[in-house]
Amino acid sequence: MAGSLTIIFWILFIFGCYFYYKYSSSRNKTAYLKKGVVRSFLYSLGILLGLGILLSFLLPNEPVNLSYFKLTSETISDRLSFSSGLIYYLYKTVEIFTEINLLGLLCAGLVFGIWLYYVRSLDFFKKEKISSTILTVATGILCTFLIFPISDFITELLNISYSENTFYNLFIYCFIKIGIPEEFVKTLPVFIILIFTKEVDEPIDLVYYASLSALGFAFIENLIYLRDISGATVVGRAVTAVVGHMIDTSIVAYGIIIFKFRSKQNLSSLRYILFYFLLGSFMHALYDYLLFENLFMLFAGFFILSAQVWFIFINNAINNSRFFNYSIPYKHEKVKFKMIMSLVALILIGFILDGFNLGRDKAIGNYIATLGFCGPLIAFYASEASSFDLFKGHWRKFKFTLKRPSENSMPSMRGWSTLTKIYTDNIIVPINHVGKKIKIHCHQSNHELSQYLYIDEGKIVGRIKLQLGKSEDIDWFLVKLKNPFLNFYTEFNDSYILIKFKNKHHSLDHDTHILCWLKLIPKDYKFKACNPLEKFTSFGTIVINGHDYEYQ
């Protein structure tokens, strides 16, 4: 418990310092408290502490018998014991619904609903039909039962069992017995939708249907794990296992995305599907292996990086939709807030379940431990799960750079410095300013521009990718000027300029006098998907503010 309390304290301290700094420097303090991560953080903190303390007084001191919520069928169990072949697997399937905990069923349904809402929110340019959604979930549930005969067949064929050999356990037991079969059955509904319907018309659809299939699979799996229900199991599976299933199947689906939307769709391009299927299966295997070996710290790092891969793949799928439109906003604040509040509610439900199952004192200990483990994950989801950087046509790569450890660093910390480097390289910073109006003035150091510009207005109308050699710079914005001030330069476009925030974390809503680099556009230049950097002329620094900023 002491370790969990320490983790909780440092999380609150770090986030508190960060939020106070941002609040004190914001020019719009009311909006800062009502929007963004701080809103979710404050609500979560208030609810978890307030209701947590209240429930600690209301929960029973001693455990309460909840066995009457657990259903069983001796008939099915007996027949399962004496059956074989297809009949055996039929009864094994039926047993999932006869050997069931009604509270576990309720919690599995809540977990399913939370992540279904999130997955539905991703497809915001062109919503998928409800009928296709239901079909995919139902097919995902039905295909789950194929795992029993497939897994048994592989086990008997290769005589697989968990051993003391690390290589064998990871690549044979976890990869061949678990990862490949489970990703195969979870991908079947995706191929059914892809082949037999015309619903897949943008990349995000494949991530959408892959996640739905994984949710169906995870729902059945949760019914099994929640037969002996506990709060820690409910919350743990909600924030890791269910998400892990969606991540792995989405990785498999990403191979289909590459094949369908980025390749020539010939025989050679099928290698993308095979590669990402094996990658998704191996990610699944490594997830299980780290848990089997109780390597929880490595598991936490691996899971966070896996989630980052998922978010980048989702972002790429959104950016390359044929229906992409900057004027259709992704309501990330609403999605983020509802997601976090739902997970907070689930933690409280887990606390109540433990109170009745274990008694108040043990439930309080489990509640604190759950906050220590799940708190950082929920904070991660609050900042990352719906933070997408919208740039039409852009495919972002996952950066996997192994950092050479410092000679002065502790040997035990060198691996973590590498993981930290990979994490920071792959954070998605949403700089979604297209469509926003701005006010512009000249920086005091830009003496040449100060002769022609005092205060002007403009509107950010697009994002531009500039290229120098093999490196790309995707952080440039195209601004349409209200009052052109470049008409004295005949060789440049006098109606449009390019700007780039010197600090991409600056906000037009909260920050003032944002410094930007300025580039001039050649007259009659036609923008392409990627534009040579040398075509544009640097013109020093310019300063911008939000459209509602009032100059004194």
N, C-alpha and C positions, 0 to 999 in steps of 0.2 A: 504493500500500500504506500509505503514511504516513497518508493521509486515513482509510482504513478502520480502522487501529489507533487513531487519535484518537477516532473515533466509538465504537469498542468500549470504549475506556478510559472515556469519559464516561458511556456506558450503565451500565457496571459500577459506576462511582463513585456515580452518582445513585441507582441501585437499591440499592446497598450501604448508603448513608446512610439511605435511606427504610426499608429492612428492619431496620437496626439500631435506629432510633428506635422502630419499631413493636414490635420484640422486647423492647426494654428497658422499654417501658411496658405490655406485656401481663401480665395476671395469670395466664395459662395458657401459659407459654413452651413447654412440650412440644407442646401442641396447635398452637401457632403455627408451629412448625417442621415439623409433620406435615401441615398443611392449608394451603390457600390458594395464592396466587401464589408465596410464598416457597419452597414445596416444589418447584414446577416450576422456579423460577429456580435453586435450588441444584443440583438434579439436572442441569439443562441445562448449567449452567456447568461442573460437574464432568466430565460426559461429553464436552462439546465440547473442553475443555482437555486432560483426561486422555487420552482416546482420540485426539484430534487430535495430541498430541505423540507418542504411541506409533506412530500410523500414519505420521507423518513420518519415522520411522526404518525402517519396514518397506516403504514404497513404493519401487519401482524408480527408480534415478537417471535412466534413459533411457526414452523412450516404448516401449510394447509394442504390437505389431501386433494390433489387435482387429477387423480387417476380416472375419475369418471369422464374426463374429456378424452381419454385414450381409448380408441375403439380397437377391437380385435375380433378375428374370426377363426375359431378353432377348426372349422371345416376346411377353410382354404389352407391353413397351415398343415393340416393332416394330408390333404391331397397333394400339396407341394412336396411333402416328404416322400411320397410314394410314386410320384410321376416322373416322367423322363421325356426327352425329345421336345417337340413343339408344345405338347401339353404342359410340360414343366415351365416353359417360358411364358405360356399363357397364364398359368396360375401365379407365376412370379410377378407378372404385370398387374394382375388383379389384386395381389397382396399389397401393393403400394397404396391402394385405395381402401382396403379393409383393415390393414394395420396402420392406423392413422391417428394422429393427435389433432383434435379439432382446433385447439389453440395454435398448434403448429401450422395447420391449414390456413387459419386466419392470418398469422404472421407471414407465411409464404406468399399469401395473396397481397398483403400490404407491401412487401418488398418488391414483388412483381409490378404493382401499380406505380410505385415510386420511380422505378427505372423505365417503365413504359412511358411515363410522362416525359422523362428526359429524352428518350429516343425519339418520341413523336415530335419534340420541339426542334430537333435537328433538321428536319425536312420542311423548312419554312418557305422555300421558294415555290414549291409545288407539292402540296400535301398528298400523301398516298391515300388510296381508298380504304375505308374502314373494313370492307370485305376482304381486301388483300392482307390487311393487318391481321385480322382474325384467322384467315387461312394459314398464314405463316406461323402464327403462334400455335395453332392447333396442330399443324404438321410438325413443328418443332417438338411439341409434347409427344406426339405419336412416334416420331423417329427416335426419341430417347430410349424407347423400349428395345430398339435394335441393339443397343450397347450390350445387353446381357448375352445373347448368343455370340456376337462378334468377339467380345472380350473372352468368353469361355473358350471359343475356338482357338484364338491366338495363344491363350494360356496352355491349353492341352497340346497344341502343335509344337510350341517351342519350350514347353515345360518351364514356364516362367514363375518365379517366386522371388520375393524380396530377400536380399542376401546382405553380406557384409562388404561386398565389392562396390565401391562408389561408382565406377564406370558402368558396371552392369545395372545397378539400380537406376541410374539416370537415363541411359540410352536404351536399355532393354525393357526394364519394368515400367518406368514412367513414360518413356517416349513411344515404344512399340505397343505396350499393353494398354496404356491410358491415353496418351496424347493423340496418336494417329486415329484410333477408333472413335474417340469422342468428337474430334474435329470433323471426321468424316460424316457422322450422323447429324452433326449440327449444320453442316454445309448442304446436306441434301435438300432441305426446304428452300434454300437460296437458289439452287439449280432448278427446282420445280417452278418457282416464280419466274426465273429467267427464261426458261425454255417454253413453258406453257402459257405464259401471259405476256402482255406488252407493257407491264407496269414499270419496268426498269428503263428509264429514259434520261437519267442523270446519275453521276457517280454516287451521290449520297444515298440513293435508293438501295444500292448493294450493301452499304454499311447498315442502313436501316433494317433491311430484311435479315441480314446476318445477326444483328443484335436481337431482333425479335425471336429468331430461332433459338439463340442462346438463352434468352429469357424463358422460353418454353422448357428447354432442357433444365435450366437452373431451378425452375419451379418444381419439377418432379423430384429433382435431387434434394431440394429443401424439404419436401414432404418426408423424405427418408431421414435426413439429418435431424429434423425437428420432431421425430417421434418422442424422444426424450428431450423436451423443450427446456431451454435456459436462455436467459437474457443475453449472455455473452455470445451464444451460438447464433441467435437471431441477428444481432447487430454485426457480428463478425462476418457472417455470410452476406449480409446486405452491403457492406462496404468493401469487401474483398472478393469473395468467391463468385458472386453474381457478376460483378464488374469484370473479374478475370475471365469468365466465360465469354462475355461480350467482346473483350479485348482480343482474345485468341481467335474467335470466329471472324471478327472484323479484319484481322490481319490476313486470314485466308481469303476473305472477300476482296481485300485490297489487290490481291493478285489478279482477280477477275476484273477489277477496275482498270488496272494497267493494261490488261489484255484487250478489254472492250473499248476503252477511251483514250489510250496513249500509244497503242501498237498498231501494226498493220493487220492484226487478226489472222495471221497465217500460222502454219504448223509450228514454225520456230517460236512464235510468240506464246505458245502454250507453256513454255518454260517458266513464265511468270506465275502462272496458276500453280504449277508444281512447286516452285520455290517458296511462294508465300504459304502454301498448304503445309509444307514441311516446317517453315519458320513458325507458323501459328501452333503447330503440333508440338514443336520443341519448346516454345514459350510456355505452353500448357504443362509439359513434362517438367520443366525447371521449376515452375510454380509449385507443383506437387512435391517434387524432390526436396526443395528447401523446407517445406512444412514437415515432411516425413522425418527429416534429419534434425528438426527443431532449430534450424538456423534462422531465427526470427529476425535478427537485425539485417542479415543479407536479404531475407525475404522482403522486408519493408523497403529496402533500397531498390530491389529488383521490381517490386510491384509499382512503385512510383514511376520508375523509368518506363515500364510497360504501359502505364496509363498515359504517359507523355507521348509515346508512339501512337497510341489510339487517338489522342486529341489532335496530333499533327495529321494523321490520316483522315480524320473527320474534317479538319480544316481544309485539306487539299480537295476532298470530295465536294465540299460546299463551294470553294472558289472556282471549281471547274464545271459547275452546273450550266447546262445550256439555258437555264432560266435565270441565271445570275442577274441581279439588278440591285445597284446600290440604293435605290429608293425603297426597297423592301427591307425594312430593318429586322435584325435578329433581336428579339426582346430578351437579351441575355440577363438583364437585371431581374426581370420577373421570373425567368426560369431558374436562375441561381438561387433566388430567395426561397422559392417554393421547394426546391430540392433540399436546401439546407434545413428548412423548417420541418420537412418530412423526415429527414434522417434524425433530427433532434427528437421528434415525436417518437420515433422508433426506439431510440435509446431510453426514453422514459418508459415506454411499454416494456422494454426488457427489464428495467428496474422493478416495475410492478410484478412481472412474472417471477423474477428472482425472489421478491419479497414473499410471495405466496409459496414458492417452491422451497426456499431455504430459510426463511425467517429474516427479520429486519437487519440484524447485525451483519450477517454474511452478504445480504443483498447490497448493503451500503458499501462494503469492501469491493464487491464485484462492480458496482456502479462507478466507483472511483477508478478502478483498474480499466474499465471500459472507456472512461473519459481520457485516461492516459494513453491508451492505444488508438482509439478511434478519433479522439480530438484532433490530432495532427492530420489524419486522413480527411476529416470533414473540412478542416481549414484548407487543405490542398484542393479538395473539390470546389470549395467556395471561390478560390482564386483562379483555378485552371479549367474546371469542367465546362464552362460556357464562355470562356474567353477566346474568341476566334478572331483572327486578323483577316479581314475581308479584302481580298485582292483578286480581281477577276483574272482567271487564267493562270494563276501562279501555283506551281508545285513545289512545296517546301520539302527539303530532305531532312531526315533525322541525323543529327551530327553525333558521331561516335568517335570522339577523340580521346585517346589514352594519354592522360597528363603524366609527365615524368615527375615523380615525387621529389620534393626538396631533400637535400642531404641532411638538413637540420630537422626534418619532420620525424615524428615518432614512427617506428616501423608499423605499429598497430593501426596508425591513422592514414597510412599511405593509400590503402585501397579506397578509403572514404573520400580522400581528396580527388581521386579519379571519378568517383560517382558524382561528387558535387560538381565537378567540371562538366560532366555529361548533362547533368540536370540543368545547370544554368545556361548551357548552350542551346537547350531545347525548350526553354520557357517561351510560351507564345505571348507576345506583347501586342494586344489589340490596338492598333493606331487607326481607328475607323473614323476618319475625319471627312470623308467624301460626303458632299452635300451640305457641309457647314459653312456659314458665312463668317468672315473674319475682318478685322481691322488691321491695317498695315501702317507701320511708320519706319523711318530710316534709323538704323543704328548710328550712334554718335561716331563710331570709327569709320563708317562708310562715307567718306567725304565726297566722293564723286557722285554718289546717288543722292546725297543730301541737297544737291543743287536743283533736283527735279521733283523730289518726293518729300512731302510733309506728312500728311495722314491720308490714307486712301482706304477703300473697302474692296473686298473681293469675295469670291465663293470658290471653295475647293470642289472641283468637278471631276477629278479622276486621280488614279495612282499610276505612276510611271516607273518602269524598271530600266535602270541604266546599267550598262555592262562595260567593264574594263578587263580585257583578257578573258580569263575564265571565271572571274569573280562578278557577282551580281549585287546591285544595290537596289533594294525594293522599297526604300523608304521615302521616295520623292513623290510630291503631290503637284498636280496641275491646278493652277489657280487662275480663274477668270477675273480680270480686273474690272471694277465698276467704272473707274476713270483712268484710262490708259495714261501712263506717265513715261512710256518708252518711245514715244513717236519721234524723238530726236535721234534715235538710232535706226536708220533705215534698213539695216541688215538684220534686225531682230523683230520678232512678233511683238507688237505693242499692246496686245489684248490679253496675252497669257504669259505667265511666268512659272518656273518650277521652284518649289521650296522644300526643304528638308529640316525637320526639327533636330536641333543639336542634342536634345535629350528626348528620346521617344516616349519617356514616361510622363512628360508634361501634358496637362489637360487644358483644353480650351475653356472648360467650365470652371476650373478652380485656380489655374495659374495665370499670372500676369506677365506681360512683356517677355514672351517666349522667343528665344533666339533661334533663328533659322538661317541655313545657308540659302543663298539665292543663285539661281542659274537662269540665263536668258536663252530663249528658244530661237533658232534660226527662222527667218521669215519663210513661210510656205512649207515648213517641215511637217511631214506626215509621220505620226507616231506609229511604232510597230510594237510587237509583243516584247521585244528587247531592243533597247536603243543604245548605240555607242556613246559612252560618256564624253568622248572628245568632241562630239558634235555640239555640245552646249557650253556656253561661256559662263564661267564663275564671275559673280558680281558682288562678292563680299557677303556681309551679314545684314539681315533684315529682321525686324521685330514685328510679331503679330500678337493680337489679343482676340478673345471671343467677341462675337458680334454685339453682345450686350455690355461690353466694357465701356465705361464713360471716361473719356479723357478730361483731365482737370484743366 
